[in-house]
Amino acid sequence: MIVVGLTGGIGSGKSTVSAGLAELGAVIVDADAMTRELQQPGGAVFNAIVQRFGDEIVAADGSLDRLALAAIVFPNPEILKELNAIVHPAVGQAIRERMREHVDTDHVVVLDVPLLIENSRYPVAGVAVVDTPMEVAVERLVQFRGMDEADARARMARQATREERLEKADFVIDNSGDRDALMVQLPALWDWMRSLPPVAADDTRLADPIEPTAVTHAEGPTAAIGDRTIVR
């Protein structure tokens, strides 16, 4: 198994790249999707969140009211830490379990994990960064996600900077243009990923806790909680 990290800031187009890699044959380990799944009603994570924060964070349909929870946790970093303490261990376990399923294969496993640059506890052979100039990302967030410009800039400010990501990058995908210009780069990215060395089956990072770094920012109203705490 080859493990590669894929990262990029909000509005970078990382999800588009991830979907394209899946079509090429990559196994995508999507931390956001895992977080959402773990927070489904009736699960241990959902129950623990409700027990801690009360029924007011449960929507009328019985699901998690992420906006209500955000209103509680964001103003208070200590309360946010309590939420992270509930969610992160479960997400970390899910990530480890998914990777271990592919240890003895020739699969390329792509860790689509927010804040990958800020978190170094992943057994990745290389890091691919989807790079988008800030002004381009802001424009996309405002136009396509309906975000307020000030909110978009504030959320970017809470992430690693563009310069910090590029410094850690082993492969850079330029997403300053349109979708076609982005997608034409994927074959080269895929070839690079497949050229990387595999992870050893006894790599201790496959067994140690891999927990997303606690964060204090949001990316939108319909997001998962825990990994980015409130995302997209």
C-alpha positions in Angstrom: 0.0 0.0 0.0 1.2 3.5 -0.9 -0.2 6.2 1.3 -0.3 9.8 0.0 -1.6 12.9 1.7 -3.9 15.3 -0.2 -4.5 18.7 1.2 -5.4 22.2 0.3 -7.2 25.2 1.9 -10.9 25.9 1.8 -11.9 26.7 -1.7 -8.8 25.1 -3.2 -10.7 22.4 -5.2 -9.3 19.5 -3.2 -12.6 17.6 -3.3 -12.6 17.8 -7.1 -9.0 16.4 -7.2 -10.0 13.7 -4.8 -12.9 12.6 -6.9 -10.7 12.5 -10.0 -8.2 10.3 -8.2 -10.9 7.9 -7.2 -11.9 7.5 -10.9 -8.2 6.7 -11.6 -8.2 3.9 -9.0 -7.2 5.6 -5.8 -8.7 4.5 -2.5 -9.9 7.7 -0.9 -9.9 7.9 2.9 -12.1 10.9 3.4 -12.0 12.1 7.0 -15.0 14.4 6.6 -17.1 11.6 5.3 -16.0 9.4 8.2 -16.9 12.1 10.6 -20.4 12.5 9.2 -21.0 8.8 9.3 -19.8 8.5 12.9 -22.2 11.3 13.8 -25.3 9.5 12.5 -28.2 9.3 15.1 -27.9 6.3 17.3 -24.2 5.9 17.1 -21.8 6.2 20.1 -20.3 9.5 18.9 -23.8 11.0 18.3 -25.0 9.9 21.7 -21.9 11.2 23.5 -22.3 14.6 21.8 -26.0 14.8 22.8 -25.2 13.7 26.3 -22.6 16.5 26.7 -24.4 19.3 24.9 -28.0 18.6 25.3 -31.1 18.0 23.2 -31.0 21.5 21.7 -28.3 20.3 19.3 -30.7 17.7 17.8 -32.6 18.8 14.8 -36.3 18.1 14.3 -35.5 15.0 12.1 -33.4 13.6 14.9 -30.0 14.3 13.2 -27.3 16.5 14.6 -28.0 20.2 14.3 -24.5 21.4 13.3 -25.3 25.0 13.3 -26.7 24.8 16.8 -23.7 22.9 18.0 -21.4 25.4 16.3 -23.0 28.3 18.1 -22.2 26.5 21.4 -18.6 25.5 20.8 -17.0 28.2 18.7 -17.2 31.0 21.2 -15.5 28.9 23.8 -12.2 27.1 23.0 -12.5 24.9 26.1 -15.9 23.7 25.1 -14.6 23.0 21.6 -11.8 20.9 23.1 -14.5 18.8 24.8 -16.2 18.2 21.5 -12.9 17.3 19.8 -12.2 14.9 22.6 -15.4 13.0 21.7 -15.0 13.0 18.0 -11.3 12.8 17.2 -10.5 9.4 18.7 -13.3 7.8 16.8 -12.3 9.4 13.5 -8.7 8.4 14.1 -9.7 4.8 14.7 -11.8 4.8 11.5 -8.8 6.1 9.5 -6.5 3.5 10.9 -8.9 0.7 10.3 -9.4 1.8 6.7 -5.7 2.0 6.0 -5.1 -1.4 7.5 -7.5 -3.0 5.1 -5.1 -2.2 2.3 -1.7 -2.9 4.0 -0.9 -6.0 1.9 -2.1 -4.6 -1.4 -0.6 -2.4 -4.1 -3.4 0.1 -3.7 -2.7 3.9 -3.6 -4.5 5.2 -0.5 -5.1 8.9 -0.5 -5.6 10.5 2.8 -8.1 13.4 2.1 -7.6 14.9 5.6 -8.2 18.6 6.5 -5.3 20.2 8.2 -2.8 17.5 7.0 0.0 20.1 7.0 -0.8 21.0 10.6 -0.8 17.3 11.6 2.3 15.2 11.0 1.2 11.9 12.5 0.2 10.2 9.2 2.3 7.5 7.5 2.4 9.3 4.1 5.0 8.7 1.5 4.4 12.2 0.0 2.1 15.2 0.2 0.2 16.6 -2.7 -1.1 20.1 -2.4 -3.9 21.7 -4.4 -2.7 25.2 -4.7 -5.1 28.1 -5.3 -4.3 31.8 -5.0 -6.2 33.3 -2.1 -8.2 35.8 -4.2 -9.3 33.0 -6.6 -10.4 30.8 -3.6 -12.3 33.7 -2.0 -14.1 34.4 -5.3 -15.1 30.8 -5.6 -16.3 30.6 -2.1 -18.5 33.7 -2.5 -19.8 32.7 -5.9 -20.3 29.0 -5.6 -20.9 28.5 -1.8 -22.6 31.7 -1.1 -20.2 32.6 1.6 -19.7 36.1 2.9 -16.3 37.4 1.7 -15.2 38.4 5.2 -16.2 35.0 6.6 -14.3 33.3 3.8 -11.1 35.3 4.6 -11.5 34.7 8.3 -11.7 30.9 7.8 -8.7 30.9 5.6 -6.7 32.8 8.2 -7.3 30.0 10.7 -5.7 27.4 8.4 -2.1 26.9 7.3 -1.0 29.6 4.9 -0.5 29.0 1.2 3.2 29.4 1.7 3.3 26.8 4.6 1.5 24.3 2.4 3.8 24.8 -0.6 6.8 24.4 1.7 5.6 20.9 2.7 4.4 19.9 -0.8 6.0 17.1 -2.7 3.7 17.6 -5.6 1.7 20.8 -6.4 -1.5 20.8 -8.4 -2.2 24.3 -9.8 -5.9 25.2 -9.5 -5.7 28.8 -10.5 -7.6 28.2 -13.7 -10.8 26.4 -14.7 -11.8 22.8 -14.1 -10.4 21.5 -17.4 -7.0 23.0 -16.5 -7.2 21.3 -13.2 -8.2 17.9 -14.4 -5.5 17.7 -17.1 -2.9 17.6 -14.3 -4.3 14.4 -12.7 -2.6 11.8 -14.8 0.8 13.2 -13.8 -0.3 13.3 -10.2 -1.4 9.7 -10.4 1.8 8.6 -12.0 3.8 10.3 -9.2 1.7 8.7 -6.5 2.2 5.2 -7.9 6.0 5.8 -8.0 6.2 6.4 -4.2 7.4 3.7 -1.8 4.9 1.6 0.1 4.2 1.7 3.8 5.7 -1.1 5.8 3.1 -3.4 7.4 4.8 -2.9 10.7 4.8 0.9 10.5 3.9 2.0 14.0 1.8 4.9 12.7 -0.7 2.4 11.4 -1.3 1.4 15.0 -0.8 4.6 16.9 -3.7 7.0 17.3 -4.1 9.2 14.3 -6.3 12.0 15.5 -7.0 15.1 13.5 -5.6 18.2 15.1 -8.1 20.2 17.1 -9.3 23.3 15.2 -11.5 26.2 15.8 -12.9 27.1 12.4 -15.8 26.3 10.2 -16.3 26.0 6.5 -20.1 26.1 6.2 -23.5 25.1 7.3 -23.8 21.4 6.3 -20.5 20.1 7.6 -19.2 17.4 9.7 -18.0 18.1 13.2 -14.7 17.1 14.7 -12.2 17.0 11.9 -12.6 20.6 10.9 -15.2 20.7 13.7 -17.8 22.3 11.4 -17.0 22.0 7.8 -18.4 22.8 4.4 
